[in-house]
Amino acid sequence: MKISIITVSYNAAATIEETLQSVFHQSYGNIEYVIIDGGSSDGTLEIVERYSDKIAHYVSEPDGGIYFGMNKGIAACSGDYIGILNADDVYASKEVLSEVAELLKASSADTLYGDLEYVAEDNLQKVVRKWVSGNFQSNKFLSGWMPPHPTFFVKKELYTSCGVFNTDFKLAADYELMLRFLYKHKLSAVYLPKTLIKMRVGGVSNNSLKNRLAANKEDRKAWVVNLIRPKWYTLFMKPASKLLQFLKK
């Protein structure tokens, strides 16, 4: 089983080398690594080019933003499953992709997800909060649930049949895609109850009140564009559920 990993970067020189190393140190052998850069000017390219012999596909050019880059990466992938690793995130251990592959082989699921730790920007060992996903039931979306998008692995062919990231969204295209895949199209999912990703705090959708409000607006739009109706409480529960993460450090 080949697993393709996509990293989308833009001016990520401060963190991308740790991201690259966390992929290269994986014990799993059948990995295709794809890097899509949005035209960085801070030294990101020089760092990536030092590892060009370990990267299957790499391009650097201006684009429309992170979700455009993800779609470009999906088109370049040839693996059986595709995962996404942000340019400031790392895998929690060198065994992550081996464990992902083992469970996917055993289950033949359409998708897989796991747990995630938010860590301090300057210290990957300092856990700020933990996102424990729990077992999958599609109706949990009605209670504000979603899996952590950086832990989400998908069969490549499903990006053809169910669509890629909707670039009309600027902050919540990952939520819209998972809602579409898991709730609307009822794709199968398997939960790996381990921390797969360490994610630095300060994601774009959470780094200001203005962005959080804009993301909540896009969460509502995700249901509308898919012609599905949430419960009256769904979109209140989604941000509220994140408060529980602070109790799981």
C-alpha positions as CSV (number, residue, x, y, z in Angstrom):
1,M,0.0,0.0,0.0
2,K,1.4,3.4,-1.0
3,I,0.6,6.3,1.1
4,S,0.9,9.8,-0.4
5,I,1.6,12.7,1.9
6,I,1.0,16.3,0.8
7,T,2.6,19.3,2.5
8,V,1.4,22.7,1.3
9,S,3.8,25.5,2.3
10,Y,4.2,29.3,2.0
11,N,7.1,31.1,3.8
12,A,7.5,28.2,6.2
13,A,11.3,28.3,6.7
14,A,11.0,28.4,10.4
15,T,9.2,25.1,10.7
16,I,9.3,23.1,7.5
17,E,12.5,21.2,8.2
18,E,11.0,19.6,11.2
19,T,8.0,18.7,9.1
20,L,10.2,17.1,6.4
21,Q,12.2,15.2,9.0
22,S,9.1,13.8,10.6
23,V,8.1,12.3,7.2
24,F,11.6,11.0,6.3
25,H,12.0,9.3,9.7
26,Q,8.8,7.3,9.4
27,S,9.4,3.5,9.7
28,Y,6.9,2.8,6.9
29,G,8.7,2.4,3.6
30,N,6.1,3.0,0.9
31,I,5.6,6.7,1.1
32,E,5.2,9.2,-1.8
33,Y,5.9,12.8,-0.5
34,V,4.5,15.7,-2.4
35,I,5.2,19.3,-1.6
36,I,3.3,22.2,-3.0
37,D,4.7,25.7,-2.3
38,G,2.9,28.9,-3.0
39,G,5.9,30.9,-4.1
40,S,7.9,31.3,-0.8
41,S,10.5,34.0,-0.5
42,D,11.9,33.3,3.0
43,G,14.3,30.4,2.4
44,T,11.7,27.6,2.4
45,L,12.7,26.6,-1.1
46,E,16.4,26.2,-0.2
47,I,15.4,23.9,2.7
48,V,13.2,21.8,0.6
49,E,15.7,21.5,-2.2
50,R,18.2,20.0,0.2
51,Y,16.0,16.9,0.4
52,S,14.9,16.8,-3.2
53,D,16.1,13.1,-3.6
54,K,13.4,12.1,-1.0
55,I,10.5,14.1,-2.5
56,A,8.5,12.6,-5.3
57,H,6.9,15.8,-6.6
58,Y,7.7,19.4,-5.7
59,V,6.5,22.7,-7.3
60,S,6.7,26.3,-6.2
61,E,4.5,28.8,-7.8
62,P,1.9,31.4,-6.7
63,D,-1.6,30.0,-6.3
64,G,-4.9,30.9,-4.6
65,G,-4.0,29.7,-1.1
66,I,-3.7,26.6,0.9
67,Y,-6.8,24.8,-0.4
68,F,-5.7,25.4,-4.0
69,G,-2.4,23.9,-3.0
70,M,-4.0,20.9,-1.5
71,N,-6.0,20.2,-4.7
72,K,-2.8,20.6,-6.7
73,G,-1.2,18.1,-4.5
74,I,-4.0,15.6,-4.7
75,A,-3.8,15.7,-8.5
76,A,-0.1,14.9,-8.3
77,C,-0.5,11.9,-6.0
78,S,-0.4,8.3,-7.1
79,G,-0.8,6.6,-3.7
80,D,-3.6,4.3,-2.6
81,Y,-4.4,6.7,0.3
82,I,-3.6,10.4,0.7
83,G,-2.8,12.3,3.9
84,I,-2.0,15.9,4.5
85,L,0.8,17.2,6.8
86,N,0.8,21.0,7.3
87,A,4.2,22.8,7.0
88,D,4.3,23.6,10.7
89,D,3.1,20.2,12.0
90,V,4.9,16.9,12.7
91,Y,4.0,13.3,13.1
92,A,3.9,12.3,16.8
93,S,6.2,9.3,16.3
94,K,8.1,7.4,13.6
95,E,5.5,4.6,13.7
96,V,2.5,6.8,12.7
97,L,2.3,5.8,9.0
98,S,3.0,2.2,9.8
99,E,0.1,2.1,12.2
100,V,-2.1,3.9,9.7
101,A,-1.2,1.5,6.9
102,E,-1.8,-1.5,9.2
103,L,-5.3,-0.4,10.2
104,L,-6.3,0.6,6.7
105,K,-5.2,-2.8,5.3
106,A,-7.1,-4.6,8.1
107,S,-10.3,-2.6,7.7
108,S,-10.3,-1.6,4.0
109,A,-12.0,1.6,5.2
110,D,-12.5,4.6,2.9
111,T,-11.0,7.0,5.4
112,L,-9.0,7.0,8.7
113,Y,-8.5,9.5,11.4
114,G,-6.9,9.7,14.8
115,D,-6.1,12.0,17.7
116,L,-4.1,15.3,17.6
117,E,-2.1,17.3,20.1
118,Y,-1.9,21.1,20.0
119,V,1.6,22.0,21.1
120,A,3.4,25.3,21.8
121,E,4.7,27.1,18.8
122,D,8.3,27.0,20.1
123,N,8.2,23.6,22.0
124,L,6.8,20.5,20.3
125,Q,6.9,18.7,23.7
126,K,4.6,21.2,25.5
127,V,1.0,20.0,25.0
128,V,-1.4,22.9,25.1
129,R,-4.5,20.8,24.5
130,K,-5.4,17.4,23.1
131,W,-8.1,16.5,20.5
132,V,-9.4,13.0,21.3
133,S,-11.7,12.1,18.4
134,G,-13.5,9.0,19.6
135,N,-15.2,6.3,17.5
136,F,-16.9,7.2,14.3
137,Q,-20.6,7.7,13.8
138,S,-21.7,10.0,11.0
139,N,-24.6,11.5,13.0
140,K,-22.0,12.9,15.5
141,F,-21.6,15.8,13.0
142,L,-25.1,16.9,14.2
143,S,-23.6,17.5,17.7
144,G,-20.7,19.6,16.4
145,W,-18.2,16.7,16.0
146,M,-15.5,16.5,13.4
147,P,-12.2,14.5,13.2
148,P,-9.0,16.5,13.3
149,H,-8.3,17.3,9.6
150,P,-4.5,16.8,9.8
151,T,-5.1,13.2,10.9
152,F,-7.5,12.4,8.0
153,F,-6.5,9.8,5.4
154,V,-8.6,9.2,2.3
155,K,-8.6,6.7,-0.6
156,K,-7.3,8.6,-3.6
157,E,-10.1,7.5,-5.9
158,L,-12.7,9.2,-3.6
159,Y,-11.3,12.6,-4.4
160,T,-12.5,11.8,-7.9
161,S,-15.9,10.5,-7.0
162,C,-16.7,12.8,-4.1
163,G,-14.7,15.9,-5.0
164,V,-11.7,17.8,-3.7
165,F,-11.5,20.8,-1.5
166,N,-14.0,23.5,-2.2
167,T,-11.9,26.6,-2.9
168,D,-14.9,28.9,-2.3
169,F,-14.1,28.4,1.4
170,K,-11.1,30.3,2.8
171,L,-11.0,28.9,6.4
172,A,-13.2,25.8,6.7
173,A,-12.8,23.9,3.4
174,D,-11.4,21.0,5.5
175,Y,-14.7,20.9,7.6
176,E,-16.8,21.1,4.4
177,L,-14.8,18.2,2.8
178,M,-15.2,15.9,5.8
179,L,-18.8,16.8,6.2
180,R,-19.4,16.0,2.6
181,F,-17.4,12.7,2.6
182,L,-18.5,11.3,6.0
183,Y,-22.0,12.7,6.5
184,K,-23.4,13.4,3.1
185,H,-21.8,10.5,1.1
186,K,-21.6,8.1,4.1
187,L,-18.0,7.0,3.4
188,S,-16.7,4.4,5.9
189,A,-14.2,5.6,8.5
190,V,-12.0,3.9,11.0
191,Y,-10.6,5.5,14.1
192,L,-7.0,5.0,15.2
193,P,-7.0,5.9,18.9
194,K,-3.5,7.3,19.1
195,T,-2.0,10.8,18.7
196,L,-0.9,11.0,15.1
197,I,-0.1,14.7,14.7
198,K,1.5,17.4,16.8
199,M,0.1,20.7,15.6
200,R,1.5,24.0,16.6
201,V,-1.1,26.4,18.0
202,G,-2.2,29.4,16.0
203,G,-3.9,28.0,12.9
204,V,-5.4,30.6,10.6
205,S,-9.0,29.8,11.5
206,N,-8.3,30.2,15.2
207,N,-5.7,33.0,15.5
208,S,-8.2,35.9,15.9
209,L,-11.8,36.4,17.0
210,K,-12.5,37.8,13.5
211,N,-11.2,34.6,11.8
212,R,-13.1,32.4,14.3
213,L,-16.3,34.2,13.5
214,A,-15.6,33.9,9.8
215,A,-14.9,30.2,10.2
216,N,-18.2,29.7,12.0
217,K,-20.0,31.4,9.1
218,E,-18.2,29.0,6.7
219,D,-19.2,26.1,8.9
220,R,-22.9,27.0,8.3
221,K,-22.2,27.5,4.6
222,A,-20.8,23.9,4.5
223,W,-24.2,22.5,5.3
224,V,-25.9,24.8,2.8
225,V,-23.8,24.0,-0.2
226,N,-24.2,20.3,0.4
227,L,-28.0,20.7,0.7
228,I,-28.1,19.1,4.1
229,R,-29.7,20.5,7.3
230,P,-28.0,20.7,10.7
231,K,-29.9,20.7,14.0
232,W,-30.6,24.1,15.5
233,Y,-27.8,23.5,18.0
234,T,-25.1,22.0,15.7
235,L,-23.2,25.1,14.9
236,F,-23.1,26.2,18.5
237,M,-21.8,22.8,19.6
238,K,-18.9,22.8,17.2
239,P,-16.9,25.6,18.8
240,A,-18.1,24.7,22.3
241,S,-16.8,21.1,21.9
242,K,-13.2,22.5,21.6
243,L,-13.4,23.7,25.2
244,L,-13.2,20.0,26.3
245,Q,-9.9,19.6,24.6
246,F,-8.3,21.7,27.4
247,L,-9.3,19.1,29.9
248,K,-7.5,16.3,28.0
249,K,-3.9,17.4,28.2
